[in-house]
Amino acid sequence: MEEKMSHRALVIGATGIVGQNLANRLVAEGWGVYGLARRTENLPGTIIPVAADALDPESLRTALAGIVPTHVFFTTWTRRDSERENCIANSAMLRNVFATLPRPHALVHASLVTGLKHYLGPFEAYAQGAPPQTPFRESMPRLAVENFYYSQEDVLFEAADRLGIAWTVHRPHTVIGYAIGNLMNMGTTLAAYATLCRETGLPFVFPGSPVQWNGLTDVTDARQLASQILWAASSPAGHNRAFNVVNGDVFRWKWLWGELAAWFGIDAAPYPGHATSLEHMLADKGAQWADIAHRHGLREAALNRLASPWHTDADLGRPVECVTDMSLSRKLGFTGYRYTPDSFFDLFDRLRAERYIP
């Protein structure tokens, strides 16, 4: 335990879907964990709160004074109006953290979580150009478009080289896990949608594209991602590489949609044959959700605090196949696996236990 406690983690974005699961996993493994976020009041007592805005160097410098981590984990991002602005803001967050750590040379490893937009391109360029070849592999070259993931990587590589530390990049697909108020949260969004369907009679229609409905795909359980991040930070075999990370199984939404519906005790509506907009469907459902929350004594009456339908539309509306190869980390020793239906059902169970859904 003493050796593990000498590992001091700074998790940037500790309240998010990735950072929260990672911070809890590190604590369970005996690490000392600092959790950095703009609002830290909901962090568990096992995580040392660091309230700061990563876009504000002075805020960071004050908050990080006296904190000397051995490992830093970047698990957050900020959304701007254009990809150019995304590149500027998201790379600045990494740069600011490295610049304001009081003893950056005490670091031994830095991890960055990005995602499959590394291969697909940013939201505003999704359908442009030739469809990417699948399965996605880490050896595939960068796309010839602006992409804030590339900007983040470049800051990471420069800092690692300057400080003489190891680095790892992790590229999950859609992350399924527990976090409330998260910007990108398909699992909780679908839970809120299914609840509305059950309570109001709204048909539980798959909102995505025919390619996503019929084709093979995968997702990433937040616990699977945390396991790979921990493995890579702890194993020399995982150093200085980028890794894809998904659950390890594949599925078709035309099958899984019925499984999700059954969990909520409703029928899956027939697929209409084309993409619809979940954001549009839920746009006027705030009052209905507030009524459901009142009737069932739920903890969150604001639908927009639970659901991020714009992101679910972007993921499920993709016009291209999304299948991810993670052979590289498997060959190097990472053996984690999650069964995708359980990723959703475990989340739904917790949301019900925590009184976020009835």
N, C-alpha and C positions, 0 to 999 in steps of 0.2 A: 504493500500500500504506500509506503514512503516514496518508492520510486515513481509511482503513478502521481502522487500528490505533487511531485516536483514538476509535473506537467501542468502548466498554467495556461488555460485557453482564454482567448478573447474572441467571443462570438459576436460578429457584427450583424445586427438584425435578429437578436435573440428572441423576439416575440413573434417572429414570422413562422410560417409553416415549416420551413427548413431549419431555421435557427433554433426554434423551440424544441423540436425533436432531437436535434444534434446536441444542444446544451444538456438536455435531460439524459441523453445517452452517455455523454462524457462524465457527468456527475455520477451516474451509476457505475462507471468504470473506475471511479476514484480520482478523477481529475479535479483540480480547482478551476472553477469556471466564472469568468466575468461575462455578463450579458449586456451588450451595448444596444440601446434603442432610444428613440426620442422619448418614448413613454415606457417606463419600466415597472409601474405599480402592479402589473399582473404577473410579474416573474415569480416563480416559486422561491421560497426562502433558501433553497439549496444553491441558488445562483446569485452571485454578487452583482447588484444592479449598477450599471454605468449609464446614466442618462445624458445623452448627447446627440447632436445632429451631425452626421458624418460629412455633411456639406458645409459645415461651419468650423473652420480650423480652430478658432478661439474656443468654441464650445468643446471641441475634442481635446485640445491642449489642457484645459482646466479639468475635464472629466478623467483624463488618462494620467494625470500627475500621480506619480508613485506606483503606477501599475506596470509590472514588468512581465508580460506574457512570454511563454516559450513558443506558443502556437497561436496563430491568428486565422480565423475562419470567416470569410466574407460570404454571407448568405442572403444578402438583401439587394434590392435595386429600386430605382425611382423612375417613374414614368413621366415623360415629357411629350410635347406636342409633335415633335419630329424626331427621326432617328439621329440626326446630327446633334440635336439637343440632348438626346439620350446618351450619346457617346460622351459628350462634354461632362454631363452631370455624374454619370455612373463611374467614369474613370476618375473623376475628381474625388469621389468618396474613398476609393482605394488609396489614391495618392495622399490624401489628407491623413488617413490613419497611419500610413508609414511615416509621414513627415512629423506627426505629433506624438508618437510613442516616445516616452522619455529615454528609453534604452533600446532602440531598435535592434542593436547588435546582439541582444539577448535572445532574439528569435532564432528558432531552428527550423521552422516550417510554416508556410502560409498556404492556405487552401482557398480556392475560389469556386463557387457554384454558379454555373451558367445554365445551359440547356440546349435543346435540339434546334433552337433558332440559329445555332452555330452552323447548321447544315441547311436549314430552311430559309434563312434570311429573316429580317425583322418583320413585324406585323405589316408594315406599309409596303413591303416588297414580296409578300408571300407567293402570289401567283405569277410573278414576273419571271421570264426566262424559262429554260428547259427544266422539267421536274427533276429534283435530285434523285440520284440512284440510291436504292435501298438494298440491303440494310445499311443504315448510317454507320460508318466506321471512323475511328479517330484519325486515321491516316488521310482522310479526304481533305483537300485543300480548302482554304477560306474562299468564300464567295466574293465576287468583285463588286460588292455593295458595302455601304456603311453599315456597321453592325456594332452595337455597344459592347457585345461580348468580346469582340476582337480588341476594342479599346481597353477593356478591363484586363484582358490577358496581357497586353503589352505593358501596362503598368506593373502587373504582377511579375512578369519576366524581368523587367528592368530592376525592380526592387530586390528580387531574389539574387540577381547577379551582383548588384551593388553591396548587398549585405552578406552575401555568401551563404544563403539559406536554401533549403529545399522547397519545392513548390508542387502543388497538385491542382489540376482543374477537373471538376466533375460536371458532367453533362447529362442531367436527368431528362426524361420525358415529362409529361404532365405529372405533378407531384400530388399524391393523395395522402392527406394526413390532417391531424387536428390543429387548428389555429382559427381564432375568431377575429374578424375584421381584416382578413388578409386580402391583398390585392388580387391574387390569383389562386382561387380555391375551388376547383371543380367539384370535389367531393361534397363539400358543404353546400355549394350552389345546387347540386342535384338533389341533396337531401331536402332543402327548402322547397325546391320545385315539386318534388314528389309529395311532400306534405301538403302543399297548396292543392295539388291534384286530388289527393284523398279527401281533403276537408271541403273543397268547393266544387268538385266534379269536373274540374279542368282536365282534359285528356292529357295523358303522360306521353307526349309525342317526342321522339328523338329529334333534336333540332339541327343535327349536322348534315353533312354532305353525303351523297350516295357512295362516294369513295370510302368515307369513314364508316358508314353503316355496313357496307358489304366487305370491306377489306380487312386484312390482318393488321393489328396494331398492338401497342403495349403502353404501360404507364409505370410510374415509379412511386412505390410506397415511401413515405418520408422516413420510415424506420430503416428501410433498405438503403436509402441514401445516407443516413447517419452512419450505418454500419460500414459502408464503403469509405466514407470520409475518415472515420476512425482508423480503419485498416490502412489506408494510404498514408495517414499522418504517422502511424506507428511502425510501418514496415518499410525498410529500405527499398524493397521491390516496387513500392508505390510512389517513390519520389520522382519528381521532375518529369511527370507524364500527365496527359489528359486522358480521362476515362469516361466512357459512356456508362450509365447506370440505369437499369430498368429492373422490373421484378424478376425477370427470368422466364416468364411464360408469355404467350401471345393469345389474343382473343379477337373476336369480331363483335362490334357493338350490337349487331342484330341478334346475337345470343345474350350478351351481358345485359342489355336493356331490359329484357324480360326477367332476369335474375334480380336486378335492382327493384323493378316494379313489385315482384313477389315479396321482397323484404318489407315493403310498405303496405302490403295487402291490397294492391291495386293491379289493374290490367295494363299492360303496355299497349298504347294505341298503335294502330297500323302505321307503318312508315309512309309518309306522303310522297316519297320519291324525290324530294328535293330539300335543300336546306331551308330552315326557317330561322327566325331570330328569337332566341330565348330572351335576349335583352328587351326586345319589343314585347314579348309575351308577359314578362314580369314587370314592365314599366309602370303599370297602373295597379299593381297588386299589393302596394304598401299598406293600404288600409285593411285589406283582407288579412294580411299577415299580422298586423297589429291586433285584429280581432281574435285570430287564432292564438296568439301569444297571451292575450288577456284570458281567454276561456280556459287555456291549459296551464296557466301559470308559468309561462316560459320566461327565460332570463333576458331575452333580446326581442324587443318589439319592433325594431327597425330592420326591415328586410335587407336594406343596402349594407348593413353591418355583417350580414351572413353571406349574402349571395354576390358573386362577381360575374354576372351573366355575359358581359362583354368578352371576358377571357374564355369562358366556356364556349361561346360562339366561335371565337378565333381558333380554338383547338379542334372542336368537332366539325367546323366548317371547312377544314383544309381540303383542297382539291387534289391532294397527292397522298400516296401511301406513306405511312410512318412506321417503320420497323427498325429496331435498333440492335446492333451487334455489340455485345459486351464481352467478347472472347478475350480481349486483351487483359482485363483485370482478372478474369478467371484463370488464364494461363499463369498469371503472376501470383496467384494464391488467394484471391477473394472468392469465397464460395457462397455468399449470401443469396437467398431466394425468398420470394414472397408470392403467394397465390393471390392473383388480382381480385377475385370476388371478396376474399377476406380483407383486403385493403379497404374496400368500401364498407363491408359489413362491420368491421371493427370500428371504423370511424362513425358509422351510424349509431352503433351501440353506445359509444361514448357521448355523442351529441344528445342522445336520449337520456343517458344517465346524468349528464350535466344540465339537462332541461333546456336545451336549445331547440329541440324538436319534440313533439308530443309522442 
